[in-house]
Amino acid sequence: MYPAAAQESAQITTGVSCAQDPASAAKEFFEAVNRPNLDTVLFFCSPQYDLAVLSGELNTLFGDVHLVGCTTAGEITPRGYIEGSITGVGFSAPDFVAVSEVISDLKHLSISLVREVVQSAIARLDQKAPNRSPGTTFAFLMIDGMSQQEEQVASSVFNALGDIPLLGGSAGDDLSYVASYVFQNGSFHSASAALVLVHTRHPFRIFKTEHFSSTGKKMVVTAAGSDRRVEELNAVPAAREYARVIGLPKEELNPLVFAAHPLVVRVGGEYHVRSIQRVNEDDSLSFLCAIDEGIVLTVAESGDIVQDLENQFAELRASVNNVQVVIGCDCILRRLEMERKEVKSAISEILLGNKVIGFSTYGEQYHSMHVNQTFTAVAIGLEPD
């Protein structure tokens, strides 16, 4: 078991605990990130914890500190990739001020209610930061990854935010695909989303990266259900047609194959990954994103994931003054690909060297889009002298 670990800058703290006991983990994490004037803590925790015990301990320890988080499919920590831990980042006043809201009952999502929730969050933030100016606030959105509502939530929230940029990730449960949770207002919630608005005088930049290019092999969705299930591709049972196009027997389809041969859709001149979750008994395919009939899907091929990430961070360091922390949402399918290619330790070192804190997700939110198999993040720098 690792001891708690932390990094510290003037107004930002990060930490991790790998203690298996939830009370010990909460205590170690609190001790790692707690500082005077602590305003807000974002945390990402393993679903292996007893969440009722963990939430009770966190509430007791942090008291009035604004606390928001979610369960994961793995954590990105000050020690790199870890599973079975709690990690996160703390922001202190006066450099950071934040508010959050929970969007409940996603199974009966109301776009008008989402707008009201977002407007309420903005009004509360303006009360706490009355002199807030454009370009000083970002929105971080965590959504129950089993809700199948990420597209609608991300789009509705983004449209209500005005000039505030949005990023986030879908909560996970270690690839069990049973139940995932977000934490807001003192407890864990399912079928919900937690929206955090962070105002800061520090420079920041929201970005995403993926390492795929189109192969030109296309398939048309000719039958699809409302539950993210694609029944037919090119008028053939979806799993059979996908296997044929990528040149593998249907029996060999599994998450590692899906990660190596993702499907992409072209939106607004850019390709976005639409990842497959599983093959069903009727040879349909369940996806991690909504798929409609008539959409053209293209098989993509993987580039160098290590070099892509190195290039992204080199560009980031050149554009953001003295990066203090990067809050990252990294698709679990990327992690599976890293393990298959045996580059997970190399990626972990890159993330560690660039002060990334975050989690492995069931999908990522970037502006109005819900995407898969990407790394989406916000980098926060130091104020120029």
C-alpha positions as CSV (number, residue, x, y, z in Angstrom):
1,M,0.0,0.0,0.0
2,Y,1.3,3.4,-1.0
3,P,1.3,6.2,1.6
4,A,-0.6,9.4,0.9
5,A,1.2,11.6,-1.7
6,A,0.8,15.3,-2.4
7,Q,2.0,18.1,-4.6
8,E,1.6,21.7,-3.7
9,S,1.7,25.1,-5.3
10,A,0.5,28.5,-4.0
11,Q,-3.2,27.8,-4.2
12,I,-3.5,24.3,-5.6
13,T,-2.9,21.0,-3.8
14,T,-3.1,17.4,-5.0
15,G,-3.0,14.1,-3.2
16,V,-3.8,10.4,-3.3
17,S,-4.4,7.6,-0.8
18,C,-4.3,3.9,-1.7
19,A,-5.5,2.8,1.7
20,Q,-8.1,0.1,1.2
21,D,-10.1,1.0,4.3
22,P,-12.4,4.0,3.3
23,A,-12.0,5.8,6.6
24,S,-8.2,5.6,6.4
25,A,-8.3,6.6,2.7
26,A,-10.4,9.6,3.5
27,K,-8.1,10.7,6.3
28,E,-5.0,10.4,4.2
29,F,-6.5,12.2,1.3
30,F,-7.7,15.0,3.5
31,E,-4.3,15.4,5.1
32,A,-2.7,15.6,1.6
33,V,-4.9,18.3,0.1
34,N,-6.0,20.3,3.1
35,R,-4.6,23.8,3.3
36,P,-5.7,27.2,4.8
37,N,-8.5,28.9,2.8
38,L,-9.3,25.6,1.0
39,D,-12.4,26.4,-1.1
40,T,-13.1,23.4,-3.3
41,V,-11.9,19.8,-3.7
42,L,-12.5,17.7,-6.8
43,F,-12.0,14.0,-6.1
44,F,-12.0,10.8,-8.1
45,C,-12.4,7.5,-6.2
46,S,-12.4,3.8,-6.8
47,P,-15.8,2.1,-6.7
48,Q,-14.2,-0.6,-4.6
49,Y,-14.7,1.6,-1.5
50,D,-17.7,1.4,0.7
51,L,-19.2,4.6,-0.6
52,A,-21.4,5.3,2.3
53,V,-18.5,5.1,4.7
54,L,-16.3,7.1,2.4
55,S,-18.8,9.9,2.0
56,G,-19.4,10.1,5.8
57,E,-15.7,10.4,6.5
58,L,-15.1,12.9,3.8
59,N,-18.0,15.1,5.0
60,T,-16.7,15.0,8.6
61,L,-13.1,15.8,7.6
62,F,-13.7,18.5,5.0
63,G,-16.6,20.2,6.8
64,D,-17.7,23.3,4.9
65,V,-15.2,22.8,2.1
66,H,-16.9,22.5,-1.3
67,L,-16.5,18.8,-2.2
68,V,-17.4,17.2,-5.6
69,G,-16.4,13.9,-7.1
70,C,-17.2,10.7,-8.9
71,T,-16.4,7.0,-9.1
72,T,-13.9,5.8,-11.7
73,A,-12.6,3.0,-13.9
74,G,-9.1,3.8,-12.5
75,E,-7.4,6.9,-11.2
76,I,-4.7,9.3,-12.5
77,T,-2.7,10.4,-9.4
78,P,0.5,12.1,-8.3
79,R,2.0,8.6,-8.6
80,G,0.6,8.0,-12.1
81,Y,-2.0,5.4,-13.0
82,I,-3.4,3.6,-10.0
83,E,-6.5,1.5,-9.3
84,G,-8.2,1.3,-6.0
85,S,-7.4,4.7,-4.7
86,I,-8.9,8.2,-4.0
87,T,-7.2,11.1,-5.6
88,G,-8.0,14.7,-6.4
89,V,-7.1,18.4,-6.4
90,G,-7.8,21.2,-3.9
91,F,-8.3,24.9,-4.8
92,S,-7.9,27.6,-2.3
93,A,-9.3,31.1,-2.1
94,P,-8.9,33.8,-3.1
95,D,-7.3,32.5,-6.3
96,F,-10.2,30.0,-6.9
97,V,-13.9,30.3,-6.2
98,A,-16.3,27.5,-7.2
99,V,-20.0,26.4,-7.0
100,S,-21.7,23.2,-8.0
101,E,-25.1,21.8,-8.7
102,V,-26.5,18.3,-9.2
103,I,-28.7,17.4,-12.1
104,S,-30.9,14.6,-10.9
105,D,-33.1,11.9,-12.4
106,L,-31.4,11.8,-15.8
107,K,-33.7,9.0,-16.9
108,H,-36.4,11.7,-17.2
109,L,-34.1,14.5,-18.4
110,S,-35.7,17.9,-18.8
111,I,-33.8,20.4,-20.9
112,S,-35.6,23.3,-19.3
113,L,-34.6,22.0,-15.9
114,V,-31.0,21.7,-17.0
115,R,-31.1,25.3,-18.1
116,E,-32.5,26.3,-14.7
117,V,-29.8,24.4,-12.9
118,V,-27.0,26.0,-15.0
119,Q,-28.5,29.5,-14.6
120,S,-28.7,28.9,-10.8
121,A,-25.0,27.9,-10.7
122,I,-24.0,31.0,-12.7
123,A,-26.0,33.3,-10.4
124,R,-24.5,31.7,-7.3
125,L,-21.0,32.1,-8.8
126,D,-21.6,35.8,-9.6
127,Q,-22.6,36.3,-6.0
128,K,-19.3,34.8,-4.8
129,A,-17.2,36.5,-7.5
130,P,-19.1,39.7,-8.4
131,N,-16.3,41.1,-10.6
132,R,-16.0,37.9,-12.7
133,S,-15.0,38.7,-16.2
134,P,-15.1,36.6,-19.4
135,G,-12.4,34.0,-19.8
136,T,-11.9,33.4,-16.1
137,T,-14.4,30.5,-15.6
138,F,-14.6,26.9,-16.8
139,A,-17.2,24.2,-16.2
140,F,-16.3,20.7,-15.2
141,L,-19.1,18.1,-15.7
142,M,-19.2,14.6,-14.1
143,I,-22.0,12.3,-15.3
144,D,-23.2,8.8,-14.2
145,G,-21.6,6.7,-16.9
146,M,-24.4,4.2,-16.9
147,S,-27.1,6.8,-17.4
148,Q,-26.9,6.8,-21.2
149,Q,-27.7,10.5,-21.1
150,E,-24.3,12.1,-21.7
151,E,-25.1,13.5,-25.1
152,Q,-28.2,15.3,-24.0
153,V,-26.7,16.5,-20.7
154,A,-23.5,17.8,-22.3
155,S,-25.4,19.6,-25.1
156,S,-28.0,21.1,-22.8
157,V,-25.4,22.3,-20.2
158,F,-23.1,23.7,-22.9
159,N,-25.9,25.7,-24.5
160,A,-26.9,27.2,-21.2
161,L,-23.4,28.2,-20.2
162,G,-22.9,31.0,-22.6
163,D,-19.2,31.9,-22.9
164,I,-18.1,29.4,-20.2
165,P,-16.2,26.4,-21.8
166,L,-17.1,22.9,-20.7
167,L,-15.2,19.6,-20.2
168,G,-15.7,16.5,-18.1
169,G,-16.0,12.8,-17.9
170,S,-18.4,10.0,-17.3
171,A,-18.1,8.2,-14.0
172,G,-17.1,4.5,-14.1
173,D,-17.2,1.3,-12.1
174,D,-14.0,-0.6,-13.1
175,L,-15.6,-2.0,-16.3
176,S,-18.3,-3.8,-14.4
177,Y,-21.0,-1.6,-16.2
178,V,-23.4,-2.0,-13.3
179,A,-23.5,1.3,-11.3
180,S,-21.5,4.5,-11.2
181,Y,-21.9,7.6,-9.1
182,V,-21.3,11.3,-8.8
183,F,-20.8,13.1,-5.5
184,Q,-22.3,16.5,-4.7
185,N,-23.9,18.1,-1.7
186,G,-22.6,15.5,0.7
187,S,-23.6,12.2,-0.9
188,F,-23.2,9.9,-3.9
189,H,-25.9,10.0,-6.6
190,S,-26.7,7.7,-9.5
191,A,-28.6,8.7,-12.6
192,S,-27.2,12.2,-11.9
193,A,-24.6,14.7,-13.1
194,A,-22.5,17.1,-11.0
195,L,-21.7,20.4,-12.6
196,V,-18.8,22.5,-11.2
197,L,-18.1,26.1,-12.2
198,V,-14.6,27.2,-11.3
199,H,-13.6,30.9,-11.4
200,T,-9.9,31.7,-11.2
201,R,-7.4,34.4,-12.0
202,H,-5.0,31.8,-13.1
203,P,-4.6,31.2,-16.8
204,F,-6.2,27.9,-18.0
205,R,-6.7,26.0,-21.3
206,I,-9.2,23.3,-22.1
207,F,-8.1,20.7,-24.7
208,K,-8.6,17.2,-26.0
209,T,-6.4,14.8,-28.0
210,E,-6.9,11.5,-29.7
211,H,-4.4,9.4,-31.8
212,F,-6.6,8.0,-34.6
213,S,-6.9,8.5,-38.4
214,S,-9.6,7.4,-40.8
215,T,-8.9,4.2,-42.8
216,G,-11.7,5.0,-45.3
217,K,-13.6,1.7,-44.5
218,K,-17.2,2.9,-44.0
219,M,-20.4,1.3,-42.7
220,V,-23.9,2.8,-42.5
221,V,-26.1,2.3,-39.5
222,T,-29.1,0.7,-41.0
223,A,-30.9,-0.3,-37.8
224,A,-30.5,1.1,-34.3
225,G,-32.4,1.1,-31.0
226,S,-32.9,3.9,-28.4
227,D,-30.5,2.2,-25.9
228,R,-27.3,2.9,-27.8
229,R,-27.6,-0.5,-29.5
230,V,-26.8,-0.9,-33.2
231,E,-28.6,-3.8,-34.7
232,E,-27.4,-3.6,-38.3
233,L,-24.5,-2.2,-40.2
234,N,-24.8,-2.2,-44.0
235,A,-28.1,-4.2,-43.5
236,V,-26.1,-7.0,-41.8
237,P,-26.1,-7.9,-38.1
238,A,-23.8,-5.3,-36.6
239,A,-21.2,-7.5,-34.9
240,R,-20.8,-9.7,-38.0
241,E,-20.3,-6.8,-40.3
242,Y,-17.9,-5.0,-38.0
243,A,-15.8,-8.1,-37.7
244,R,-15.8,-8.6,-41.5
245,V,-14.7,-5.1,-42.2
246,I,-11.8,-5.2,-39.7
247,G,-10.8,-8.7,-40.8
248,L,-11.4,-10.7,-37.7
249,P,-13.7,-13.6,-36.7
250,K,-16.7,-12.4,-34.8
251,E,-15.8,-14.7,-31.9
252,E,-12.6,-12.7,-31.3
253,L,-14.4,-9.4,-30.7
254,N,-13.6,-8.0,-27.2
255,P,-12.8,-4.6,-25.5
256,L,-9.2,-4.8,-26.7
257,V,-10.3,-5.2,-30.3
258,F,-12.8,-2.4,-29.9
259,A,-10.0,-0.2,-28.6
260,A,-7.7,-1.1,-31.4
261,H,-10.3,-0.6,-34.2
262,P,-12.6,2.2,-33.1
263,L,-15.4,3.7,-35.2
264,V,-15.5,7.4,-35.8
265,V,-18.1,9.8,-37.1
266,R,-17.4,13.1,-38.8
267,V,-19.0,16.1,-37.1
268,G,-18.2,19.7,-37.9
269,G,-15.2,18.7,-40.0
270,E,-13.7,16.6,-37.3
271,Y,-13.7,12.9,-36.5
272,H,-15.1,11.9,-33.1
273,V,-14.8,8.3,-31.7
274,R,-17.9,6.3,-31.1
275,S,-16.7,3.4,-29.0
276,I,-18.2,-0.1,-28.8
277,Q,-19.0,-1.4,-25.4
278,R,-19.9,-5.0,-26.1
279,V,-21.3,-7.6,-28.4
280,N,-24.8,-8.8,-27.6
281,E,-26.2,-12.3,-28.0
282,D,-28.2,-11.3,-31.0
283,D,-25.1,-10.0,-32.8
284,S,-26.0,-6.4,-32.2
285,L,-23.4,-4.0,-30.8
286,S,-23.8,-1.8,-27.7
287,F,-22.0,1.6,-27.9
288,L,-20.8,4.0,-25.2
289,C,-22.3,6.9,-27.2
290,A,-25.7,7.4,-28.8
291,I,-25.9,6.1,-32.4
292,D,-28.7,7.0,-34.8
293,E,-29.8,5.2,-38.0
294,G,-28.3,6.7,-41.2
295,I,-25.0,7.7,-39.5
296,V,-21.9,6.8,-41.5
297,L,-19.3,5.1,-39.3
298,T,-15.7,4.9,-40.4
299,V,-13.1,2.4,-39.1
300,A,-10.1,4.3,-37.6
301,E,-6.6,3.1,-37.1
302,S,-4.4,3.9,-34.1
303,G,-1.4,6.1,-34.3
304,D,1.4,6.4,-31.7
305,I,-0.5,7.1,-28.5
306,V,2.8,7.9,-26.6
307,Q,4.1,10.4,-29.2
308,D,0.6,12.0,-29.5
309,L,0.5,12.7,-25.8
310,E,4.1,14.0,-25.7
311,N,3.3,16.4,-28.5
312,Q,0.1,17.6,-26.9
313,F,1.9,18.4,-23.6
314,A,4.8,20.1,-25.4
315,E,2.3,22.4,-27.1
316,L,0.5,22.9,-23.8
317,R,3.6,23.9,-21.9
318,A,4.4,26.5,-24.6
319,S,0.9,28.0,-24.4
320,V,0.2,28.0,-20.6
321,N,2.4,29.8,-18.2
322,N,4.0,27.4,-15.7
323,V,1.4,24.6,-15.6
324,Q,0.4,23.9,-12.0
325,V,-2.1,21.0,-12.5
326,V,-3.9,19.3,-15.3
327,I,-7.3,17.8,-14.5
328,G,-7.7,15.0,-17.0
329,C,-10.5,12.7,-18.2
330,D,-9.0,9.7,-19.9
331,C,-11.2,7.1,-21.6
332,I,-10.9,3.6,-20.2
333,L,-10.5,2.2,-23.7
334,R,-7.2,4.2,-24.1
335,R,-6.0,2.5,-20.9
336,L,-6.9,-0.9,-22.4
337,E,-5.0,0.0,-25.6
338,M,-1.9,1.1,-23.5
339,E,-1.9,-2.2,-21.7
340,R,-2.2,-4.2,-25.0
341,K,0.7,-2.2,-26.5
342,E,2.6,-2.4,-23.2
343,V,3.0,1.4,-23.1
344,K,1.0,2.1,-20.0
345,S,4.0,2.8,-17.8
346,A,5.4,5.3,-20.4
347,I,2.0,7.1,-20.5
348,S,1.9,7.1,-16.8
349,E,5.3,8.8,-16.6
350,I,4.1,11.5,-19.1
351,L,1.0,12.2,-17.0
352,L,3.1,12.2,-13.8
353,G,5.6,14.6,-15.4
354,N,2.9,17.0,-16.5
355,K,1.0,17.1,-13.1
356,V,-2.1,15.3,-14.3
357,I,-4.8,14.4,-11.8
358,G,-8.0,12.7,-12.9
359,F,-9.6,9.4,-13.8
360,S,-10.3,6.8,-16.4
361,T,-13.8,7.4,-17.7
362,Y,-16.7,5.8,-19.6
363,G,-16.6,8.7,-22.0
364,E,-15.6,12.4,-22.1
365,Q,-17.4,15.7,-22.4
366,Y,-15.8,18.4,-24.6
367,H,-17.8,21.6,-25.2
368,S,-21.2,20.3,-26.4
369,M,-20.0,16.8,-27.4
370,H,-19.9,13.5,-25.7
371,V,-16.9,11.6,-27.1
372,N,-15.0,8.4,-26.5
373,Q,-11.4,7.2,-26.6
374,T,-10.0,10.7,-26.0
375,F,-8.0,12.5,-23.3
376,T,-9.9,15.7,-22.4
377,A,-8.4,18.0,-19.8
378,V,-8.1,21.5,-18.4
379,A,-4.5,22.8,-17.7
380,I,-4.2,25.5,-15.0
381,G,-1.1,27.7,-15.0
382,L,0.5,30.3,-12.8
383,E,-0.4,34.0,-13.0
384,P,2.3,35.8,-15.0
385,D,4.5,38.1,-12.9
